[in-house]
Amino acid sequence: MPETNPQSRTGLAFGGDYNPEQWPEAVWSEDVRLMREAGVTMVSVGIFSWALLEPAPGVYEFGWLDRVLDLLHENGIRVDLGTPTVAPPAWFYREHPEALPVTADGTRHAFGSRGAICHSNTHYRAAAASITTRLATRYADHPALALWHVHNEYGVPVSACYCESCAAHFRRWLADAHGTVEALNEAWGTAFWGQHYTGFDQVDPPRATPTVGNPAQALDYRRFADATMRENFVAERDILHRLAPGVPVTTNFMTALSQCDSVDYWAWGREVDLVTNDHYLMTDGRRTHVNLAMAADLTRSVAGGAPWLLLEHSTSGVNWQPRNPAKAPGQMARNSLSHVARGSEGALFFQWRQSRRGAEKFHSSMLPHAGTDSRVWREVVELGSTIGALAPVAGTRTVADVAVLWDWHSWWAQNLQWRPSEDHDARERADTFYEALYDRHLTVDFAHPEGDLSAYPLVVVPALYLMTEAAADNLRRYVESGGTLLVSYFSGIVDEHDAVHEGP
């Protein structure tokens, strides 16, 4: 397995997304000079650069990226190199408009944003494999390369597509998952409302229906969409492992954000060489320092307790919430060091230099529009010095006092339509229990319901609506072995197919 700490020789990582393609080449030298002043040790490059790297089908222009990587290496800055597969070029969609995703009501998205991808589309898969192969072949031995960064924030903004390619793929997935159409009928309870199938060819994605559709079908489609994205990640990862052995491969998670509740990070955590996470505070009145700790604890737990890396957060305000206040003095350092204290191998930001154009020009950065004569820049430089001084903590592990059960499948099921009350929110229950533990100075690990719980004297179960028989047996063994189990309401209601458990 590749070395999982990209900064193992230099302590903790400090830096951010670097998008030199947005700026004249004359600016690059100034960028690197200021990076050195700020103590930057690693930057993420090339994540949205497919159209510049391959401006026409099979035509490649790597010269500019060569010069960027060489410049960074000459200045002692390591690179998290992206495969730009989150944003295919305009020419690709002109040739393959069917690769644009379709919503449940039949609307096809248009080109002009990011992440507009049907993950079942064979043309997209082939093109993604091709550009990944080209990058790996060219840069596998580049001395600046520390980490491969596949795609970007899978599931944001689109996780599921409902086109005909996805329908065919879904049928194959169901056949593998259930074996027979009779087993599918049993799992989905298709006797209700006359939904019985006699062949997999009759099954469609859960598209728009006159009233609520089959919840078990909708739940399986969440699983299918997640598995399909993961298939594409694994395909790129395997290319990189083959052509650039020894270089760890990751993709940036968003473990604690409701915007990315379409991804089962327990499953994804097993596929990456290094767990990395993006975390942005929600300015909605929550105690943000508690949210910071919770995000870090959840990410560390997805990493199995191993060191992980905060790959993105913001120096100040963001631009995509209804209201985006600037961070108060000292808040940036608090946010960064809170993650380091809970296992992160550093702190990186989106992005290095604040954009002048595009949708994220009002998103804060390490080098803001105001330049170096600004509070943000001075705090960035100070934080870089602090992160550098913390090099001895690299590779250390956090020991928790208590476990909280967390399951994305249960979250998916509970958030389907026609639940007992829209006021009941599984995430609210998890937040509330976590906050109570935090206020009692207890460090939390999150755990899968079927995972090993023997190390914890206390396990908390906040609204685990979907509970498998294996999970129930696991909790029973835990209590019989002397563990203390605290179970909140609306737990253990349904099985993995959203069928209510039979009574005693």
C-alpha positions as CSV (number, residue, x, y, z in Angstrom):
1,M,0.0,0.0,0.0
2,P,1.4,3.5,-0.8
3,E,2.7,5.7,2.0
4,T,-0.4,7.4,3.3
5,N,1.2,10.5,4.7
6,P,2.1,12.8,1.8
7,Q,4.1,15.0,4.2
8,S,5.8,12.3,6.0
9,R,9.3,13.8,5.4
10,T,8.3,17.4,6.2
11,G,5.8,17.4,9.0
12,L,2.3,18.7,8.5
13,A,0.8,20.0,5.2
14,F,-0.1,23.6,4.8
15,G,-1.4,25.2,1.6
16,G,-4.5,25.1,-0.6
17,D,-6.0,24.7,-4.1
18,Y,-3.7,26.4,-6.6
19,N,-5.3,27.4,-9.9
20,P,-2.5,29.1,-11.9
21,E,-4.5,28.7,-15.1
22,Q,-6.7,31.5,-14.0
23,W,-3.8,34.0,-14.1
24,P,-1.1,35.2,-16.5
25,E,2.1,33.2,-16.3
26,A,3.9,36.3,-15.1
27,V,1.9,36.0,-11.8
28,W,3.2,32.5,-11.0
29,S,6.6,33.6,-9.7
30,E,4.9,36.0,-7.3
31,D,2.6,33.2,-6.2
32,V,5.4,30.9,-5.3
33,R,7.4,33.7,-3.6
34,L,4.4,34.5,-1.4
35,M,3.7,30.8,-0.7
36,R,7.2,30.5,0.7
37,E,6.6,33.6,2.8
38,A,3.4,32.0,4.2
39,G,5.0,28.6,4.9
40,V,3.1,26.7,2.2
41,T,4.3,23.1,1.9
42,M,1.7,21.6,-0.5
43,V,-0.9,22.8,-3.0
44,S,-3.6,21.0,-5.0
45,V,-3.2,21.6,-8.8
46,G,-5.2,20.8,-12.0
47,I,-8.5,19.7,-10.5
48,F,-10.6,21.7,-13.1
49,S,-8.1,21.8,-15.9
50,W,-9.3,19.1,-18.4
51,A,-10.3,21.6,-21.1
52,L,-6.8,23.2,-21.0
53,L,-4.9,19.9,-20.8
54,E,-6.9,18.4,-23.7
55,P,-8.3,21.3,-25.7
56,A,-9.5,19.0,-28.4
57,P,-10.1,15.2,-28.5
58,G,-6.7,13.5,-28.3
59,V,-4.8,16.8,-28.4
60,Y,-2.8,17.5,-25.3
61,E,-1.1,20.6,-24.0
62,F,0.9,19.8,-20.9
63,G,3.6,22.4,-21.2
64,W,1.9,24.9,-18.9
65,L,1.5,22.2,-16.2
66,D,5.1,21.1,-16.6
67,R,6.2,24.6,-15.9
68,V,3.9,24.9,-12.8
69,L,5.1,21.7,-11.3
70,D,8.8,22.5,-12.0
71,L,8.4,25.9,-10.4
72,L,6.7,24.5,-7.3
73,H,9.4,21.8,-6.9
74,E,12.2,24.3,-7.2
75,N,10.7,26.1,-4.3
76,G,10.2,23.1,-2.1
77,I,6.4,22.9,-2.5
78,R,4.8,19.5,-3.0
79,V,1.8,18.8,-5.2
80,D,-1.5,17.1,-4.7
81,L,-2.2,16.5,-8.5
82,G,-5.8,16.3,-9.6
83,T,-7.3,14.2,-12.3
84,P,-9.7,16.8,-13.8
85,T,-12.6,14.4,-14.3
86,V,-15.2,16.5,-12.4
87,A,-15.4,18.9,-15.3
88,P,-15.2,17.4,-18.8
89,P,-14.6,20.0,-21.6
90,A,-17.3,21.6,-23.7
91,W,-16.1,19.6,-26.8
92,F,-16.8,16.4,-24.9
93,Y,-20.4,17.3,-24.2
94,R,-20.8,18.5,-27.8
95,E,-19.8,15.0,-29.0
96,H,-21.7,13.2,-26.2
97,P,-24.7,15.2,-24.9
98,E,-26.1,12.0,-23.4
99,A,-23.3,12.2,-20.8
100,L,-25.1,15.1,-19.2
101,P,-27.2,13.9,-16.2
102,V,-31.0,13.7,-16.2
103,T,-33.2,14.6,-13.2
104,A,-36.0,12.4,-11.9
105,D,-38.5,14.5,-13.7
106,G,-36.7,14.0,-17.0
107,T,-34.9,17.3,-17.3
108,R,-31.4,17.1,-18.7
109,H,-28.8,19.4,-17.2
110,A,-26.8,21.7,-19.4
111,F,-23.0,22.3,-19.7
112,G,-21.7,25.4,-17.9
113,S,-21.1,24.4,-14.2
114,R,-19.2,21.5,-12.7
115,G,-20.0,17.9,-11.8
116,A,-22.6,17.6,-14.6
117,I,-21.9,13.9,-15.1
118,C,-23.8,10.7,-15.8
119,H,-21.6,8.3,-14.0
120,S,-23.0,5.3,-16.0
121,N,-22.1,6.9,-19.3
122,T,-19.5,4.7,-21.1
123,H,-18.1,7.7,-23.1
124,Y,-17.5,9.6,-19.9
125,R,-15.8,6.6,-18.3
126,A,-13.5,6.1,-21.3
127,A,-12.6,9.7,-21.5
128,A,-11.9,9.9,-17.8
129,A,-9.6,6.8,-18.0
130,S,-7.8,8.3,-21.0
131,I,-6.9,11.7,-19.4
132,T,-6.0,9.9,-16.1
133,T,-3.7,7.6,-18.0
134,R,-2.0,10.5,-19.8
135,L,-1.4,12.4,-16.5
136,A,-0.1,9.4,-14.7
137,T,2.3,8.5,-17.6
138,R,3.6,12.0,-17.7
139,Y,3.9,12.9,-14.0
140,A,4.4,9.6,-12.1
141,D,8.1,10.4,-11.5
142,H,7.8,14.1,-11.0
143,P,9.7,15.0,-7.8
144,A,6.9,17.4,-6.7
145,L,4.2,14.8,-6.8
146,A,3.1,13.9,-3.2
147,L,-0.5,12.8,-3.7
148,W,-3.0,12.0,-6.5
149,H,-6.4,13.8,-6.2
150,V,-9.1,12.0,-8.2
151,H,-12.1,14.0,-9.3
152,N,-13.5,16.5,-6.7
153,E,-16.2,16.1,-4.0
154,Y,-18.1,13.2,-5.5
155,G,-21.8,13.6,-5.2
156,V,-21.7,17.4,-5.4
157,P,-23.8,18.8,-7.0
158,V,-25.1,15.7,-8.8
159,S,-25.0,12.1,-7.5
160,A,-27.9,10.4,-9.2
161,C,-28.8,10.4,-12.9
162,Y,-32.1,9.0,-14.2
163,C,-31.4,8.5,-17.9
164,E,-31.8,5.4,-19.9
165,S,-28.1,4.4,-19.5
166,C,-28.6,4.6,-15.8
167,A,-31.8,2.6,-16.0
168,A,-29.9,-0.3,-17.8
169,H,-27.0,0.0,-15.4
170,F,-29.5,-0.1,-12.4
171,R,-31.1,-3.3,-13.7
172,R,-27.7,-5.0,-13.9
173,W,-26.9,-3.7,-10.4
174,L,-30.2,-5.0,-9.0
175,A,-29.7,-8.4,-10.6
176,D,-26.3,-8.7,-8.9
177,A,-27.6,-7.4,-5.6
178,H,-30.8,-9.4,-5.4
179,G,-30.2,-12.4,-7.6
180,T,-33.7,-13.0,-8.8
181,V,-36.7,-10.8,-9.6
182,E,-38.6,-12.8,-6.9
183,A,-36.1,-11.7,-4.3
184,L,-36.4,-8.1,-5.6
185,N,-40.2,-8.2,-5.2
186,E,-39.8,-9.5,-1.6
187,A,-37.2,-6.9,-0.7
188,W,-39.2,-4.0,-2.2
189,G,-42.6,-5.2,-1.0
190,T,-44.1,-4.8,-4.5
191,A,-47.3,-6.5,-3.4
192,F,-48.2,-3.0,-2.1
193,W,-50.0,-0.8,-4.7
194,G,-49.6,-3.5,-7.4
195,Q,-46.0,-2.9,-8.2
196,H,-45.1,-6.6,-8.8
197,Y,-42.4,-7.3,-11.5
198,T,-41.9,-10.4,-13.6
199,G,-38.5,-9.4,-15.0
200,F,-35.7,-7.0,-14.3
201,D,-36.3,-5.4,-17.7
202,Q,-39.5,-3.9,-16.2
203,V,-37.7,-1.9,-13.5
204,D,-36.9,1.7,-14.0
205,P,-35.1,4.3,-11.8
206,P,-37.4,6.0,-9.2
207,R,-38.5,8.7,-11.6
208,A,-41.2,11.3,-10.9
209,T,-44.5,9.5,-10.1
210,P,-48.1,10.9,-9.4
211,T,-47.6,10.3,-5.7
212,V,-45.0,8.8,-3.5
213,G,-43.1,5.9,-5.1
214,N,-41.7,2.8,-3.5
215,P,-39.3,3.7,-0.7
216,A,-37.3,0.5,-1.0
217,Q,-36.7,1.3,-4.7
218,A,-35.6,4.8,-3.8
219,L,-33.3,3.5,-1.1
220,D,-31.7,1.0,-3.5
221,Y,-31.2,3.8,-6.1
222,R,-29.3,5.8,-3.5
223,R,-27.0,2.8,-3.0
224,F,-26.7,2.3,-6.8
225,A,-25.8,5.9,-7.4
226,D,-23.2,5.8,-4.6
227,A,-21.7,2.5,-5.9
228,T,-21.6,3.9,-9.5
229,M,-19.6,6.9,-8.5
230,R,-17.3,4.7,-6.5
231,E,-16.8,2.4,-9.5
232,N,-15.5,5.4,-11.4
233,F,-13.2,6.4,-8.6
234,V,-11.7,2.9,-8.3
235,A,-11.2,2.8,-12.1
236,E,-9.1,6.0,-11.9
237,R,-7.3,4.9,-8.7
238,D,-6.3,1.6,-10.3
239,I,-4.8,3.4,-13.3
240,L,-2.8,5.6,-11.0
241,H,-1.6,2.7,-8.8
242,R,-0.5,0.9,-11.9
243,L,1.3,3.7,-13.6
244,A,2.5,5.6,-10.5
245,P,3.2,3.0,-7.8
246,G,4.0,4.3,-4.4
247,V,2.1,7.6,-4.7
248,P,-1.1,7.6,-2.5
249,V,-4.5,8.3,-4.1
250,T,-7.3,10.2,-2.5
251,T,-10.5,12.1,-3.3
252,N,-11.8,14.8,-1.1
253,F,-14.7,13.8,1.1
254,M,-17.4,16.1,2.6
255,T,-18.2,13.8,5.6
256,A,-20.2,16.2,7.8
257,L,-22.0,18.4,5.3
258,S,-25.7,17.8,4.5
259,Q,-24.9,18.8,0.9
260,C,-23.1,15.5,0.5
261,D,-25.4,13.0,2.2
262,S,-25.5,10.9,-1.0
263,V,-22.2,9.2,-0.3
264,D,-21.5,6.3,2.0
265,Y,-18.1,7.3,3.4
266,W,-17.7,4.1,5.3
267,A,-17.4,2.3,2.0
268,W,-15.4,5.1,0.4
269,G,-12.9,5.1,3.3
270,R,-11.9,1.6,2.4
271,E,-11.0,2.6,-1.2
272,V,-8.7,5.6,-0.7
273,D,-5.1,5.4,0.4
274,L,-5.5,8.6,2.5
275,V,-8.8,10.0,3.8
276,T,-9.1,13.7,3.0
277,N,-12.0,16.0,3.9
278,D,-13.4,19.4,2.9
279,H,-15.1,21.2,5.7
280,Y,-17.0,24.5,5.6
281,L,-18.9,26.0,8.6
282,M,-22.6,26.6,8.3
283,T,-23.4,30.0,9.6
284,D,-26.9,29.1,10.8
285,G,-26.5,29.8,14.6
286,R,-25.0,26.5,15.6
287,R,-22.1,26.4,18.0
288,T,-19.5,26.3,15.2
289,H,-16.6,25.0,17.4
290,V,-18.7,21.9,18.2
291,N,-19.4,21.4,14.5
292,L,-15.7,21.6,13.8
293,A,-14.9,18.9,16.3
294,M,-17.7,16.7,15.0
295,A,-16.5,16.9,11.4
296,A,-13.0,16.1,12.4
297,D,-14.0,13.2,14.6
298,L,-16.2,11.7,11.9
299,T,-13.5,12.0,9.3
300,R,-10.9,10.4,11.5
301,S,-13.4,7.6,12.2
302,V,-14.0,7.1,8.4
303,A,-10.2,6.8,8.3
304,G,-10.3,4.0,10.8
305,G,-8.5,6.1,13.4
306,A,-5.5,6.7,11.1
307,P,-4.1,10.1,10.3
308,W,-6.1,12.0,7.6
309,L,-5.9,15.4,6.0
310,L,-8.1,18.5,5.9
311,L,-7.8,19.3,2.2
312,E,-10.2,22.3,2.0
313,H,-11.7,24.8,4.3
314,S,-12.0,28.6,4.1
315,T,-9.8,31.4,5.4
316,S,-12.9,33.6,5.9
317,G,-16.4,33.8,4.4
318,V,-17.7,31.5,1.7
319,N,-20.0,32.5,-1.1
320,W,-22.7,29.8,-1.4
321,Q,-24.7,30.2,1.8
322,P,-27.6,32.7,2.1
323,R,-25.4,34.9,4.2
324,N,-21.6,34.6,4.3
325,P,-20.0,36.5,7.1
326,A,-16.2,37.0,7.4
327,K,-14.4,35.0,10.1
328,A,-13.6,36.9,13.2
329,P,-9.9,37.5,14.1
330,G,-8.4,34.2,15.2
331,Q,-11.3,32.1,14.0
332,M,-9.3,30.7,11.0
333,A,-6.5,29.5,13.2
334,R,-9.0,28.0,15.6
335,N,-10.8,26.1,12.8
336,S,-7.5,24.8,11.4
337,L,-6.0,23.7,14.6
338,S,-9.2,22.1,15.8
339,H,-8.8,19.6,12.9
340,V,-5.1,19.1,13.5
341,A,-5.9,18.3,17.2
342,R,-8.3,15.6,16.1
343,G,-6.0,13.8,13.6
344,S,-5.5,15.9,10.5
345,E,-2.0,15.9,9.1
346,G,-2.3,19.6,8.3
347,A,-4.6,22.3,7.0
348,L,-5.3,23.3,3.4
349,F,-7.7,25.8,2.0
350,F,-9.8,26.6,-1.0
351,Q,-8.0,28.4,-2.6
352,W,-4.6,30.1,-2.8
353,R,-5.3,33.2,-4.8
354,Q,-8.8,34.6,-4.8
355,S,-10.5,34.5,-8.2
356,R,-11.4,37.6,-10.1
357,R,-14.0,35.8,-12.2
358,G,-16.4,32.9,-12.0
359,A,-18.9,31.7,-9.5
360,E,-16.5,31.6,-6.6
361,K,-14.9,35.1,-6.8
362,F,-16.5,36.0,-3.4
363,H,-15.2,32.9,-1.7
364,S,-12.3,33.8,0.6
365,S,-8.7,32.6,-0.1
366,M,-5.3,32.6,1.4
367,L,-4.2,35.5,-0.8
368,P,-7.4,37.7,-0.9
369,H,-8.4,40.4,-3.3
370,A,-7.0,42.9,-0.9
371,G,-3.5,41.4,-1.2
372,T,-0.8,41.1,1.5
373,D,-1.8,44.3,3.3
374,S,-4.8,42.6,4.9
375,R,-5.8,40.8,8.1
376,V,-6.5,37.6,6.3
377,W,-3.0,37.4,4.8
378,R,-1.3,38.2,8.1
379,E,-3.3,35.5,9.8
380,V,-2.4,33.0,7.0
381,V,1.3,33.7,7.5
382,E,1.0,33.3,11.2
383,L,-0.9,30.1,10.8
384,G,1.7,28.7,8.4
385,S,4.4,29.3,11.1
386,T,2.2,27.6,13.7
387,I,1.5,24.6,11.5
388,G,5.3,24.3,10.7
389,A,6.1,24.3,14.5
390,L,3.7,21.4,15.0
391,A,5.7,19.0,12.8
392,P,6.3,16.6,15.8
393,V,2.5,15.7,16.0
394,A,2.5,14.2,12.5
395,G,1.4,10.6,12.6
396,T,0.0,10.7,16.1
397,R,-3.4,9.2,16.9
398,T,-6.4,10.4,18.8
399,V,-7.9,8.2,21.5
400,A,-11.7,8.4,22.0
401,D,-13.8,7.9,25.1
402,V,-17.1,7.0,23.5
403,A,-18.6,5.8,20.2
404,V,-21.6,7.3,18.4
405,L,-23.2,5.1,15.8
406,W,-23.4,6.6,12.3
407,D,-24.8,5.1,9.2
408,W,-25.5,6.8,5.9
409,H,-27.9,4.1,4.7
410,S,-30.1,4.8,7.8
411,W,-29.9,8.5,7.0
412,W,-31.0,7.9,3.4
413,A,-33.9,5.7,4.5
414,Q,-35.1,8.1,7.3
415,N,-35.1,11.0,4.9
416,L,-37.4,9.4,2.3
417,Q,-40.9,10.6,1.9
418,W,-43.8,9.9,4.2
419,R,-42.0,9.4,7.5
420,P,-44.0,10.0,10.7
421,S,-43.0,13.7,11.0
422,E,-40.9,16.1,8.9
423,D,-39.8,17.6,12.2
424,H,-37.8,14.5,13.1
425,D,-34.2,14.8,11.7
426,A,-31.6,12.1,12.1
427,R,-28.8,14.6,11.8
428,E,-30.3,16.8,14.5
429,R,-30.3,13.8,16.9
430,A,-26.6,13.1,16.1
431,D,-25.7,16.7,16.5
432,T,-27.5,17.0,19.8
433,F,-25.9,13.8,21.3
434,Y,-22.5,14.8,20.1
435,E,-22.8,18.3,21.6
436,A,-23.8,16.8,25.0
437,L,-20.7,14.5,24.9
438,Y,-18.5,17.4,23.8
439,D,-19.7,19.6,26.7
440,R,-18.7,16.7,29.1
441,H,-15.2,16.7,27.6
442,L,-15.5,13.3,26.0
443,T,-13.8,12.6,22.7
444,V,-16.0,10.8,20.2
445,D,-15.3,8.1,17.6
446,F,-18.1,7.5,15.2
447,A,-18.7,3.8,14.4
448,H,-20.6,1.7,11.9
449,P,-23.4,-0.2,13.5
450,E,-21.9,-3.5,12.5
451,G,-18.3,-2.5,13.5
452,D,-16.2,-3.5,16.5
453,L,-17.4,-1.7,19.6
454,S,-15.4,-3.5,22.2
455,A,-13.0,-0.6,22.9
456,Y,-15.7,1.7,24.1
457,P,-17.3,1.8,27.6
458,L,-20.2,3.8,26.2
459,V,-21.9,3.6,22.8
460,V,-24.6,6.1,21.8
461,V,-27.2,5.3,19.2
462,P,-29.0,8.5,18.0
463,A,-32.1,7.7,15.9
464,L,-30.7,4.7,14.0
465,Y,-34.0,4.2,12.0
466,L,-32.5,1.5,9.7
467,M,-30.9,-1.3,11.6
468,T,-29.9,-4.6,10.1
469,E,-30.1,-7.9,12.0
470,A,-26.3,-8.0,12.0
471,A,-26.2,-4.5,13.7
472,A,-28.8,-5.6,16.3
473,D,-26.7,-8.7,17.1
474,N,-23.6,-6.6,17.3
475,L,-25.3,-4.3,19.9
476,R,-26.6,-7.2,21.8
477,R,-23.2,-8.8,22.1
478,Y,-21.7,-5.4,23.1
479,V,-24.2,-5.1,26.1
480,E,-23.8,-8.8,27.1
481,S,-20.0,-8.2,27.2
482,G,-20.5,-5.4,29.8
483,G,-20.8,-2.3,27.5
484,T,-23.2,0.5,28.2
485,L,-25.6,1.3,25.4
486,L,-27.7,4.5,25.1
487,V,-30.4,4.2,22.4
488,S,-32.5,7.2,21.3
489,Y,-36.0,7.1,19.9
490,F,-36.9,6.0,16.4
491,S,-34.1,3.4,16.3
492,G,-34.3,-0.1,15.0
493,I,-37.5,0.5,13.1
494,V,-36.8,-1.0,9.7
495,D,-34.4,-3.4,8.1
496,E,-32.0,-2.8,5.1
497,H,-34.9,-2.8,2.7
498,D,-37.0,-0.2,4.7
499,A,-39.3,-3.0,5.9
500,V,-40.6,-2.6,9.5
501,H,-39.0,-5.3,11.7
502,E,-41.4,-8.0,12.8
503,G,-42.5,-7.9,16.5
504,P,-41.4,-10.4,19.1
